[in-house]
């Protein structure tokens, strides 16, 4: 389970955080709102981070994506043949 810490605590305890990051993950809050997730890095995790960022962008733009693809779905079958 991740530890929840504030941005101020990150600034004050960055050395301790970096020493323990391989054992504990952190959720960093700013004024009570989650802002950052701090996870340990390992060789080869770049694909996982890319997938996460794609998921993040989709959630951030969820309403616009739903609207866009509902409109596309309602337009019917396309004449594109492969």
PDB file of N, CA, C and O in Angstrom:
ATOM      1  N   UNK A   1       0.845  -1.173   0.000  1.00  0.00           N
ATOM      2  CA  UNK A   1       0.000   0.000   0.000  1.00  0.00           C
ATOM      3  C   UNK A   1       0.898   1.246   0.000  1.00  0.00           C
ATOM      4  O   UNK A   1       1.862   1.313   0.763  1.00  0.00           O
ATOM      5  N   UNK A   2       0.590   2.216  -0.840  1.00  0.00           N
ATOM      6  CA  UNK A   2       1.450   3.411  -0.917  1.00  0.00           C
ATOM      7  C   UNK A   2       1.282   4.316   0.300  1.00  0.00           C
ATOM      8  O   UNK A   2       0.231   4.343   0.940  1.00  0.00           O
ATOM      9  N   UNK A   3       2.334   5.043   0.596  1.00  0.00           N
ATOM     10  CA  UNK A   3       2.272   6.081   1.625  1.00  0.00           C
ATOM     11  C   UNK A   3       1.749   7.351   0.981  1.00  0.00           C
ATOM     12  O   UNK A   3       2.071   7.652  -0.168  1.00  0.00           O
ATOM     13  N   UNK A   4       0.947   8.089   1.718  1.00  0.00           N
ATOM     14  CA  UNK A   4       0.433   9.368   1.230  1.00  0.00           C
ATOM     15  C   UNK A   4       1.220  10.468   1.935  1.00  0.00           C
ATOM     16  O   UNK A   4       1.245  10.539   3.164  1.00  0.00           O
ATOM     17  N   UNK A   5       1.863  11.324   1.140  1.00  0.00           N
ATOM     18  CA  UNK A   5       2.671  12.410   1.683  1.00  0.00           C
ATOM     19  C   UNK A   5       2.350  13.702   0.942  1.00  0.00           C
ATOM     20  O   UNK A   5       1.788  13.673  -0.153  1.00  0.00           O
ATOM     21  N   UNK A   6       2.705  14.822   1.533  1.00  0.00           N
ATOM     22  CA  UNK A   6       2.457  16.124   0.912  1.00  0.00           C
ATOM     23  C   UNK A   6       3.665  16.561   0.089  1.00  0.00           C
ATOM     24  O   UNK A   6       4.757  16.010   0.228  1.00  0.00           O
ATOM     25  N   UNK A   7       3.458  17.539  -0.753  1.00  0.00           N
ATOM     26  CA  UNK A   7       4.575  18.074  -1.544  1.00  0.00           C
ATOM     27  C   UNK A   7       5.648  18.659  -0.634  1.00  0.00           C
ATOM     28  O   UNK A   7       6.835  18.577  -0.948  1.00  0.00           O
ATOM     29  N   UNK A   8       5.251  19.238   0.472  1.00  0.00           N
ATOM     30  CA  UNK A   8       6.219  19.778   1.433  1.00  0.00           C
ATOM     31  C   UNK A   8       7.083  18.668   2.005  1.00  0.00           C
ATOM     32  O   UNK A   8       8.295  18.833   2.147  1.00  0.00           O
ATOM     33  N   UNK A   9       6.463  17.526   2.338  1.00  0.00           N
ATOM     34  CA  UNK A   9       7.228  16.400   2.870  1.00  0.00           C
ATOM     35  C   UNK A   9       8.203  15.863   1.827  1.00  0.00           C
ATOM     36  O   UNK A   9       9.306  15.440   2.171  1.00  0.00           O
ATOM     37  N   UNK A  10       7.807  15.875   0.559  1.00  0.00           N
ATOM     38  CA  UNK A  10       8.732  15.434  -0.502  1.00  0.00           C
ATOM     39  C   UNK A  10       9.959  16.327  -0.518  1.00  0.00           C
ATOM     40  O   UNK A  10      11.088  15.841  -0.591  1.00  0.00           O
ATOM     41  N   UNK A  11       9.737  17.632  -0.449  1.00  0.00           N
ATOM     42  CA  UNK A  11      10.854  18.568  -0.466  1.00  0.00           C
ATOM     43  C   UNK A  11      11.765  18.387   0.748  1.00  0.00           C
ATOM     44  O   UNK A  11      12.985  18.511   0.642  1.00  0.00           O
ATOM     45  N   UNK A  12      11.172  18.098   1.884  1.00  0.00           N
ATOM     46  CA  UNK A  12      11.951  17.972   3.114  1.00  0.00           C
ATOM     47  C   UNK A  12      12.648  16.619   3.231  1.00  0.00           C
ATOM     48  O   UNK A  12      13.715  16.529   3.838  1.00  0.00           O
ATOM     49  N   UNK A  13      12.059  15.562   2.659  1.00  0.00           N
ATOM     50  CA  UNK A  13      12.539  14.202   2.899  1.00  0.00           C
ATOM     51  C   UNK A  13      12.901  13.449   1.623  1.00  0.00           C
ATOM     52  O   UNK A  13      12.779  12.225   1.582  1.00  0.00           O
ATOM     53  N   UNK A  14      13.334  14.140   0.600  1.00  0.00           N
ATOM     54  CA  UNK A  14      13.614  13.487  -0.679  1.00  0.00           C
ATOM     55  C   UNK A  14      14.672  12.399  -0.545  1.00  0.00           C
ATOM     56  O   UNK A  14      14.595  11.380  -1.231  1.00  0.00           O
ATOM     57  N   UNK A  15      15.644  12.595   0.313  1.00  0.00           N
ATOM     58  CA  UNK A  15      16.686  11.577   0.526  1.00  0.00           C
ATOM     59  C   UNK A  15      16.106  10.301   1.106  1.00  0.00           C
ATOM     60  O   UNK A  15      16.427   9.207   0.643  1.00  0.00           O
ATOM     61  N   UNK A  16      15.262  10.427   2.109  1.00  0.00           N
ATOM     62  CA  UNK A  16      14.623   9.254   2.723  1.00  0.00           C
ATOM     63  C   UNK A  16      13.699   8.559   1.730  1.00  0.00           C
ATOM     64  O   UNK A  16      13.630   7.331   1.689  1.00  0.00           O
ATOM     65  N   UNK A  17      12.995   9.346   0.938  1.00  0.00           N
ATOM     66  CA  UNK A  17      12.082   8.778  -0.060  1.00  0.00           C
ATOM     67  C   UNK A  17      12.870   7.975  -1.089  1.00  0.00           C
ATOM     68  O   UNK A  17      12.495   6.851  -1.423  1.00  0.00           O
ATOM     69  N   UNK A  18      13.953   8.547  -1.589  1.00  0.00           N
ATOM     70  CA  UNK A  18      14.733   7.834  -2.606  1.00  0.00           C
ATOM     71  C   UNK A  18      15.385   6.577  -2.033  1.00  0.00           C
ATOM     72  O   UNK A  18      15.597   5.607  -2.761  1.00  0.00           O
ATOM     73  N   UNK A  19      15.701   6.582  -0.751  1.00  0.00           N
ATOM     74  CA  UNK A  19      16.271   5.390  -0.113  1.00  0.00           C
ATOM     75  C   UNK A  19      15.242   4.271   0.047  1.00  0.00           C
ATOM     76  O   UNK A  19      15.593   3.092   0.000  1.00  0.00           O
ATOM     77  N   UNK A  20      13.979   4.636   0.234  1.00  0.00           N
ATOM     78  CA  UNK A  20      12.949   3.624   0.506  1.00  0.00           C
ATOM     79  C   UNK A  20      12.041   3.331  -0.683  1.00  0.00           C
ATOM     80  O   UNK A  20      11.146   2.493  -0.568  1.00  0.00           O
ATOM     81  N   UNK A  21      12.240   3.988  -1.813  1.00  0.00           N
ATOM     82  CA  UNK A  21      11.309   3.858  -2.936  1.00  0.00           C
ATOM     83  C   UNK A  21      11.244   2.436  -3.490  1.00  0.00           C
ATOM     84  O   UNK A  21      10.238   2.064  -4.094  1.00  0.00           O
ATOM     85  N   UNK A  22      12.285   1.638  -3.299  1.00  0.00           N
ATOM     86  CA  UNK A  22      12.236   0.262  -3.788  1.00  0.00           C
ATOM     87  C   UNK A  22      11.386  -0.640  -2.892  1.00  0.00           C
ATOM     88  O   UNK A  22      11.130  -1.795  -3.234  1.00  0.00           O
ATOM     89  N   UNK A  23      10.955  -0.118  -1.759  1.00  0.00           N
ATOM     90  CA  UNK A  23      10.118  -0.891  -0.835  1.00  0.00           C
ATOM     91  C   UNK A  23       8.718  -0.310  -0.694  1.00  0.00           C
ATOM     92  O   UNK A  23       7.764  -1.040  -0.426  1.00  0.00           O
ATOM     93  N   UNK A  24       8.592   1.000  -0.875  1.00  0.00           N
ATOM     94  CA  UNK A  24       7.326   1.697  -0.646  1.00  0.00           C
ATOM     95  C   UNK A  24       7.080   2.665  -1.799  1.00  0.00           C
ATOM     96  O   UNK A  24       7.998   3.359  -2.233  1.00  0.00           O
ATOM     97  N   UNK A  25       5.849   2.713  -2.294  1.00  0.00           N
ATOM     98  CA  UNK A  25       5.500   3.728  -3.283  1.00  0.00           C
ATOM     99  C   UNK A  25       4.807   4.886  -2.555  1.00  0.00           C
ATOM    100  O   UNK A  25       4.359   4.739  -1.418  1.00  0.00           O
ATOM    101  N   UNK A  26       4.727   6.025  -3.221  1.00  0.00           N
ATOM    102  CA  UNK A  26       4.181   7.225  -2.594  1.00  0.00           C
ATOM    103  C   UNK A  26       3.145   7.880  -3.493  1.00  0.00           C
ATOM    104  O   UNK A  26       3.296   7.925  -4.714  1.00  0.00           O
ATOM    105  N   UNK A  27       2.099   8.384  -2.871  1.00  0.00           N
ATOM    106  CA  UNK A  27       1.156   9.269  -3.533  1.00  0.00           C
ATOM    107  C   UNK A  27       1.387  10.639  -2.920  1.00  0.00           C
ATOM    108  O   UNK A  27       1.270  10.813  -1.707  1.00  0.00           O
ATOM    109  N   UNK A  28       1.713  11.605  -3.757  1.00  0.00           N
ATOM    110  CA  UNK A  28       2.017  12.954  -3.286  1.00  0.00           C
ATOM    111  C   UNK A  28       0.778  13.818  -3.472  1.00  0.00           C
ATOM    112  O   UNK A  28       0.181  13.857  -4.548  1.00  0.00           O
ATOM    113  N   UNK A  29       0.405  14.512  -2.393  1.00  0.00           N
ATOM    114  CA  UNK A  29      -0.780  15.366  -2.443  1.00  0.00           C
ATOM    115  C   UNK A  29      -0.390  16.831  -2.355  1.00  0.00           C
ATOM    116  O   UNK A  29       0.653  17.189  -1.808  1.00  0.00           O
ATOM    117  N   UNK A  30      -1.247  17.658  -2.902  1.00  0.00           N
ATOM    118  CA  UNK A  30      -1.107  19.104  -2.792  1.00  0.00           C
ATOM    119  C   UNK A  30      -2.480  19.642  -2.417  1.00  0.00           C
ATOM    120  O   UNK A  30      -3.424  19.554  -3.202  1.00  0.00           O
ATOM    121  N   UNK A  31      -2.589  20.193  -1.223  1.00  0.00           N
ATOM    122  CA  UNK A  31      -3.854  20.706  -0.694  1.00  0.00           C
ATOM    123  C   UNK A  31      -4.940  19.631  -0.678  1.00  0.00           C
ATOM    124  O   UNK A  31      -6.100  19.893  -0.993  1.00  0.00           O
ATOM    125  N   UNK A  32      -4.540  18.425  -0.306  1.00  0.00           N
ATOM    126  CA  UNK A  32      -5.489  17.333  -0.161  1.00  0.00           C
ATOM    127  C   UNK A  32      -5.831  16.584  -1.434  1.00  0.00           C
ATOM    128  O   UNK A  32      -6.560  15.594  -1.384  1.00  0.00           O
ATOM    129  N   UNK A  33      -5.328  17.027  -2.565  1.00  0.00           N
ATOM    130  CA  UNK A  33      -5.603  16.384  -3.848  1.00  0.00           C
ATOM    131  C   UNK A  33      -4.385  15.593  -4.307  1.00  0.00           C
ATOM    132  O   UNK A  33      -3.267  16.108  -4.289  1.00  0.00           O
ATOM    133  N   UNK A  34      -4.592  14.346  -4.718  1.00  0.00           N
ATOM    134  CA  UNK A  34      -3.496  13.548  -5.246  1.00  0.00           C
ATOM    135  C   UNK A  34      -2.949  14.166  -6.521  1.00  0.00           C
ATOM    136  O   UNK A  34      -3.718  14.508  -7.420  1.00  0.00           O
ATOM    137  N   UNK A  35      -1.644  14.311  -6.613  1.00  0.00           N
ATOM    138  CA  UNK A  35      -1.015  14.945  -7.785  1.00  0.00           C
ATOM    139  C   UNK A  35       0.014  14.058  -8.460  1.00  0.00           C
ATOM    140  O   UNK A  35       0.131  14.079  -9.685  1.00  0.00           O
ATOM    141  N   UNK A  36       0.762  13.279  -7.693  1.00  0.00           N
ATOM    142  CA  UNK A  36       1.882  12.530  -8.243  1.00  0.00           C
ATOM    143  C   UNK A  36       1.909  11.152  -7.607  1.00  0.00           C
ATOM    144  O   UNK A  36       1.610  10.998  -6.423  1.00  0.00           O
ATOM    145  N   UNK A  37       2.268  10.161  -8.395  1.00  0.00           N
ATOM    146  CA  UNK A  37       2.563   8.839  -7.860  1.00  0.00           C
ATOM    147  C   UNK A  37       4.054   8.615  -8.064  1.00  0.00           C
ATOM    148  O   UNK A  37       4.568   8.779  -9.170  1.00  0.00           O
ATOM    149  N   UNK A  38       4.737   8.244  -7.004  1.00  0.00           N
ATOM    150  CA  UNK A  38       6.173   7.985  -7.073  1.00  0.00           C
ATOM    151  C   UNK A  38       6.382   6.484  -6.925  1.00  0.00           C
ATOM    152  O   UNK A  38       6.013   5.886  -5.914  1.00  0.00           O
ATOM    153  N   UNK A  39       6.980   5.887  -7.956  1.00  0.00           N
ATOM    154  CA  UNK A  39       7.213   4.444  -7.999  1.00  0.00           C
ATOM    155  C   UNK A  39       8.685   4.167  -8.273  1.00  0.00           C
ATOM    156  O   UNK A  39       9.378   5.020  -8.829  1.00  0.00           O
ATOM    157  N   UNK A  40       9.171   2.998  -7.896  1.00  0.00           N
ATOM    158  CA  UNK A  40      10.566   2.669  -8.196  1.00  0.00           C
ATOM    159  C   UNK A  40      10.768   2.447  -9.692  1.00  0.00           C
ATOM    160  O   UNK A  40       9.878   1.950 -10.383  1.00  0.00           O
ATOM    161  N   UNK A  41      11.920   2.812 -10.168  1.00  0.00           N
ATOM    162  CA  UNK A  41      12.274   2.604 -11.575  1.00  0.00           C
ATOM    163  C   UNK A  41      13.005   1.278 -11.708  1.00  0.00           C
ATOM    164  O   UNK A  41      13.797   0.904 -10.844  1.00  0.00           O
ATOM    165  N   UNK A  42      12.731   0.569 -12.802  1.00  0.00           N
ATOM    166  CA  UNK A  42      13.516  -0.617 -13.127  1.00  0.00           C
ATOM    167  C   UNK A  42      13.748  -0.640 -14.624  1.00  0.00           C
ATOM    168  O   UNK A  42      12.948  -0.116 -15.398  1.00  0.00           O
ATOM    169  N   UNK A  43      14.843  -1.248 -15.019  1.00  0.00           N
ATOM    170  CA  UNK A  43      15.195  -1.325 -16.432  1.00  0.00           C
ATOM    171  C   UNK A  43      14.077  -2.036 -17.189  1.00  0.00           C
ATOM    172  O   UNK A  43      13.705  -3.156 -16.842  1.00  0.00           O
ATOM    173  N   UNK A  44      13.550  -1.399 -18.207  1.00  0.00           N
ATOM    174  CA  UNK A  44      12.511  -2.000 -19.029  1.00  0.00           C
ATOM    175  C   UNK A  44      11.096  -1.568 -18.674  1.00  0.00           C
ATOM    176  O   UNK A  44      10.142  -2.051 -19.283  1.00  0.00           O
ATOM    177  N   UNK A  45      10.934  -0.674 -17.707  1.00  0.00           N
ATOM    178  CA  UNK A  45       9.582  -0.264 -17.322  1.00  0.00           C
ATOM    179  C   UNK A  45       9.028   0.848 -18.212  1.00  0.00           C
ATOM    180  O   UNK A  45       7.909   1.313 -17.994  1.00  0.00           O
ATOM    181  N   UNK A  46       9.789   1.271 -19.198  1.00  0.00           N
ATOM    182  CA  UNK A  46       9.361   2.380 -20.057  1.00  0.00           C
ATOM    183  C   UNK A  46       8.046   2.078 -20.775  1.00  0.00           C
ATOM    184  O   UNK A  46       7.211   2.968 -20.932  1.00  0.00           O
ATOM    185  N   UNK A  47       7.859   0.845 -21.207  1.00  0.00           N
ATOM    186  CA  UNK A  47       6.603   0.487 -21.877  1.00  0.00           C
ATOM    187  C   UNK A  47       5.425   0.621 -20.921  1.00  0.00           C
ATOM    188  O   UNK A  47       4.354   1.084 -21.314  1.00  0.00           O
ATOM    189  N   UNK A  48       5.617   0.218 -19.670  1.00  0.00           N
ATOM    190  CA  UNK A  48       4.555   0.343 -18.675  1.00  0.00           C
ATOM    191  C   UNK A  48       4.205   1.811 -18.439  1.00  0.00           C
ATOM    192  O   UNK A  48       3.034   2.161 -18.290  1.00  0.00           O
ATOM    193  N   UNK A  49       5.218   2.657 -18.406  1.00  0.00           N
ATOM    194  CA  UNK A  49       4.985   4.081 -18.192  1.00  0.00           C
ATOM    195  C   UNK A  49       4.248   4.673 -19.391  1.00  0.00           C
ATOM    196  O   UNK A  49       3.344   5.491 -19.220  1.00  0.00           O
ATOM    197  N   UNK A  50       4.623   4.271 -20.589  1.00  0.00           N
ATOM    198  CA  UNK A  50       3.941   4.740 -21.792  1.00  0.00           C
ATOM    199  C   UNK A  50       2.473   4.327 -21.774  1.00  0.00           C
ATOM    200  O   UNK A  50       1.596   5.131 -22.091  1.00  0.00           O
ATOM    201  N   UNK A  51       2.202   3.072 -21.405  1.00  0.00           N
ATOM    202  CA  UNK A  51       0.816   2.594 -21.309  1.00  0.00           C
ATOM    203  C   UNK A  51       0.040   3.394 -20.266  1.00  0.00           C
ATOM    204  O   UNK A  51      -1.110   3.771 -20.493  1.00  0.00           O
ATOM    205  N   UNK A  52       0.670   3.648 -19.133  1.00  0.00           N
ATOM    206  CA  UNK A  52       0.015   4.423 -18.079  1.00  0.00           C
ATOM    207  C   UNK A  52      -0.326   5.829 -18.578  1.00  0.00           C
ATOM    208  O   UNK A  52      -1.429   6.319 -18.335  1.00  0.00           O
ATOM    209  N   UNK A  53       0.602   6.477 -19.267  1.00  0.00           N
ATOM    210  CA  UNK A  53       0.362   7.835 -19.752  1.00  0.00           C
ATOM    211  C   UNK A  53      -0.757   7.862 -20.789  1.00  0.00           C
ATOM    212  O   UNK A  53      -1.530   8.819 -20.837  1.00  0.00           O
ATOM    213  N   UNK A  54      -0.851   6.824 -21.618  1.00  0.00           N
ATOM    214  CA  UNK A  54      -1.964   6.737 -22.564  1.00  0.00           C
ATOM    215  C   UNK A  54      -3.288   6.611 -21.819  1.00  0.00           C
ATOM    216  O   UNK A  54      -4.268   7.267 -22.171  1.00  0.00           O
ATOM    217  N   UNK A  55      -3.315   5.768 -20.791  1.00  0.00           N
ATOM    218  CA  UNK A  55      -4.522   5.620 -19.968  1.00  0.00           C
ATOM    219  C   UNK A  55      -4.879   6.939 -19.284  1.00  0.00           C
ATOM    220  O   UNK A  55      -6.048   7.320 -19.224  1.00  0.00           O
ATOM    221  N   UNK A  56      -3.865   7.628 -18.772  1.00  0.00           N
ATOM    222  CA  UNK A  56      -4.074   8.922 -18.119  1.00  0.00           C
ATOM    223  C   UNK A  56      -4.706   9.925 -19.085  1.00  0.00           C
ATOM    224  O   UNK A  56      -5.669  10.609 -18.739  1.00  0.00           O
ATOM    225  N   UNK A  57      -4.162  10.006 -20.288  1.00  0.00           N
ATOM    226  CA  UNK A  57      -4.691  10.961 -21.270  1.00  0.00           C
ATOM    227  C   UNK A  57      -6.122  10.607 -21.669  1.00  0.00           C
ATOM    228  O   UNK A  57      -6.950  11.497 -21.862  1.00  0.00           O
ATOM    229  N   UNK A  58      -6.415   9.316 -21.793  1.00  0.00           N
ATOM    230  CA  UNK A  58      -7.782   8.911 -22.139  1.00  0.00           C
ATOM    231  C   UNK A  58      -8.756   9.277 -21.022  1.00  0.00           C
ATOM    232  O   UNK A  58      -9.859   9.749 -21.297  1.00  0.00           O
ATOM    233  N   UNK A  59      -8.363   9.065 -19.773  1.00  0.00           N
ATOM    234  CA  UNK A  59      -9.233   9.427 -18.652  1.00  0.00           C
ATOM    235  C   UNK A  59      -9.401  10.943 -18.560  1.00  0.00           C
ATOM    236  O   UNK A  59     -10.486  11.435 -18.253  1.00  0.00           O
ATOM    237  N   UNK A  60      -8.341  11.665 -18.823  1.00  0.00           N
ATOM    238  CA  UNK A  60      -8.388  13.123 -18.770  1.00  0.00           C
ATOM    239  C   UNK A  60      -9.330  13.673 -19.845  1.00  0.00           C
ATOM    240  O   UNK A  60     -10.020  14.667 -19.617  1.00  0.00           O
ATOM    241  N   UNK A  61      -9.358  13.031 -21.007  1.00  0.00           N
ATOM    242  CA  UNK A  61     -10.163  13.496 -22.134  1.00  0.00           C
ATOM    243  C   UNK A  61     -11.374  12.600 -22.384  1.00  0.00           C
ATOM    244  O   UNK A  61     -11.882  12.548 -23.504  1.00  0.00           O
ATOM    245  N   UNK A  62     -11.838  11.902 -21.362  1.00  0.00           N
ATOM    246  CA  UNK A  62     -12.891  10.905 -21.489  1.00  0.00           C
ATOM    247  C   UNK A  62     -14.159  11.454 -22.154  1.00  0.00           C
ATOM    248  O   UNK A  62     -14.689  10.842 -23.080  1.00  0.00           O
ATOM    249  N   UNK A  63     -14.635  12.591 -21.686  1.00  0.00           N
ATOM    250  CA  UNK A  63     -15.881  13.142 -22.223  1.00  0.00           C
ATOM    251  C   UNK A  63     -15.761  13.479 -23.708  1.00  0.00           C
ATOM    252  O   UNK A  63     -16.666  13.183 -24.487  1.00  0.00           O
ATOM    253  N   UNK A  64     -14.661  14.091 -24.096  1.00  0.00           N
ATOM    254  CA  UNK A  64     -14.468  14.441 -25.507  1.00  0.00           C
ATOM    255  C   UNK A  64     -14.346  13.188 -26.367  1.00  0.00           C
ATOM    256  O   UNK A  64     -14.861  13.152 -27.484  1.00  0.00           O
ATOM    257  N   UNK A  65     -13.667  12.160 -25.855  1.00  0.00           N
ATOM    258  CA  UNK A  65     -13.528  10.918 -26.615  1.00  0.00           C
ATOM    259  C   UNK A  65     -14.868  10.207 -26.780  1.00  0.00           C
ATOM    260  O   UNK A  65     -15.176   9.697 -27.857  1.00  0.00           O
ATOM    261  N   UNK A  66     -15.664  10.174 -25.708  1.00  0.00           N
ATOM    262  CA  UNK A  66     -16.989   9.549 -25.797  1.00  0.00           C
ATOM    263  C   UNK A  66     -17.829  10.265 -26.842  1.00  0.00           C
ATOM    264  O   UNK A  66     -18.462   9.625 -27.681  1.00  0.00           O
ATOM    265  N   UNK A  67     -17.836  11.586 -26.791  1.00  0.00           N
ATOM    266  CA  UNK A  67     -18.621  12.371 -27.744  1.00  0.00           C
ATOM    267  C   UNK A  67     -18.149  12.111 -29.176  1.00  0.00           C
ATOM    268  O   UNK A  67     -18.959  11.924 -30.083  1.00  0.00           O
ATOM    269  N   UNK A  68     -16.847  12.102 -29.362  1.00  0.00           N
ATOM    270  CA  UNK A  68     -16.283  11.904 -30.702  1.00  0.00           C
ATOM    271  C   UNK A  68     -16.666  10.544 -31.274  1.00  0.00           C
ATOM    272  O   UNK A  68     -17.071  10.450 -32.433  1.00  0.00           O
ATOM    273  N   UNK A  69     -16.542   9.493 -30.470  1.00  0.00           N
ATOM    274  CA  UNK A  69     -16.787   8.156 -30.988  1.00  0.00           C
ATOM    275  C   UNK A  69     -18.270   7.803 -31.022  1.00  0.00           C
ATOM    276  O   UNK A  69     -18.661   6.911 -31.774  1.00  0.00           O
ATOM    277  N   UNK A  70     -19.111   8.476 -30.229  1.00  0.00           N
ATOM    278  CA  UNK A  70     -20.548   8.299 -30.369  1.00  0.00           C
ATOM    279  C   UNK A  70     -21.010   8.885 -31.699  1.00  0.00           C
ATOM    280  O   UNK A  70     -21.833   8.292 -32.396  1.00  0.00           O
ATOM    281  N   UNK A  71     -20.481  10.036 -32.039  1.00  0.00           N
ATOM    282  CA  UNK A  71     -20.804  10.661 -33.318  1.00  0.00           C
ATOM    283  C   UNK A  71     -20.359   9.761 -34.464  1.00  0.00           C
ATOM    284  O   UNK A  71     -21.099   9.565 -35.428  1.00  0.00           O
ATOM    285  N   UNK A  72     -19.157   9.219 -34.357  1.00  0.00           N
ATOM    286  CA  UNK A  72     -18.643   8.323 -35.387  1.00  0.00           C
ATOM    287  C   UNK A  72     -19.490   7.070 -35.497  1.00  0.00           C
ATOM    288  O   UNK A  72     -19.773   6.603 -36.599  1.00  0.00           O
ATOM    289  N   UNK A  73     -19.889   6.533 -34.377  1.00  0.00           N
ATOM    290  CA  UNK A  73     -20.696   5.311 -34.361  1.00  0.00           C
ATOM    291  C   UNK A  73     -22.062   5.542 -35.000  1.00  0.00           C
ATOM    292  O   UNK A  73     -22.574   4.677 -35.710  1.00  0.00           O
ATOM    293  N   UNK A  74     -22.646   6.703 -34.748  1.00  0.00           N
ATOM    294  CA  UNK A  74     -23.970   7.031 -35.281  1.00  0.00           C
ATOM    295  C   UNK A  74     -23.939   7.302 -36.776  1.00  0.00           C
ATOM    296  O   UNK A  74     -24.976   7.231 -37.435  1.00  0.00           O
ATOM    297  N   UNK A  75     -22.767   7.611 -37.326  1.00  0.00           N
ATOM    298  CA  UNK A  75     -22.691   7.959 -38.746  1.00  0.00           C
ATOM    299  C   UNK A  75     -22.864   6.731 -39.645  1.00  0.00           C
ATOM    300  O   UNK A  75     -23.038   6.865 -40.856  1.00  0.00           O
ATOM    301  N   UNK A  76     -22.815   5.553 -39.061  1.00  0.00           N
ATOM    302  CA  UNK A  76     -23.064   4.342 -39.845  1.00  0.00           C
ATOM    303  C   UNK A  76     -21.805   3.722 -40.412  1.00  0.00           C
ATOM    304  O   UNK A  76     -20.681   4.138 -40.133  1.00  0.00           O
ATOM    305  N   UNK A  77     -22.049   2.710 -41.218  1.00  0.00           N
ATOM    306  CA  UNK A  77     -20.952   1.948 -41.808  1.00  0.00           C
ATOM    307  C   UNK A  77     -20.247   2.781 -42.870  1.00  0.00           C
ATOM    308  O   UNK A  77     -20.887   3.475 -43.659  1.00  0.00           O
ATOM    309  N   UNK A  78     -18.933   2.704 -42.878  1.00  0.00           N
ATOM    310  CA  UNK A  78     -18.163   3.478 -43.841  1.00  0.00           C
ATOM    311  C   UNK A  78     -18.002   2.690 -45.136  1.00  0.00           C
ATOM    312  O   UNK A  78     -18.242   1.483 -45.180  1.00  0.00           O
ATOM    313  N   UNK A  79     -17.602   3.376 -46.162  1.00  0.00           N
ATOM    314  CA  UNK A  79     -17.384   2.708 -47.460  1.00  0.00           C
ATOM    315  C   UNK A  79     -15.966   2.191 -47.601  1.00  0.00           C
ATOM    316  O   UNK A  79     -15.604   1.681 -48.662  1.00  0.00           O
ATOM    317  N   UNK A  80     -15.158   2.310 -46.566  1.00  0.00           N
ATOM    318  CA  UNK A  80     -13.775   1.874 -46.598  1.00  0.00           C
ATOM    319  C   UNK A  80     -13.729   0.342 -46.720  1.00  0.00           C
ATOM    320  O   UNK A  80     -14.371  -0.376 -45.953  1.00  0.00           O
ATOM    321  N   UNK A  81     -12.958  -0.134 -47.700  1.00  0.00           N
ATOM    322  CA  UNK A  81     -12.777  -1.578 -47.897  1.00  0.00           C
ATOM    323  C   UNK A  81     -11.298  -1.876 -47.811  1.00  0.00           C
ATOM    324  O   UNK A  81     -10.465  -1.200 -48.414  1.00  0.00           O
ATOM    325  N   UNK A  82     -10.995  -2.909 -47.043  1.00  0.00           N
ATOM    326  CA  UNK A  82      -9.586  -3.299 -46.902  1.00  0.00           C
ATOM    327  C   UNK A  82      -9.393  -4.653 -47.553  1.00  0.00           C
ATOM    328  O   UNK A  82      -8.283  -5.184 -47.557  1.00  0.00           O
TER     329      UNK A  82
END
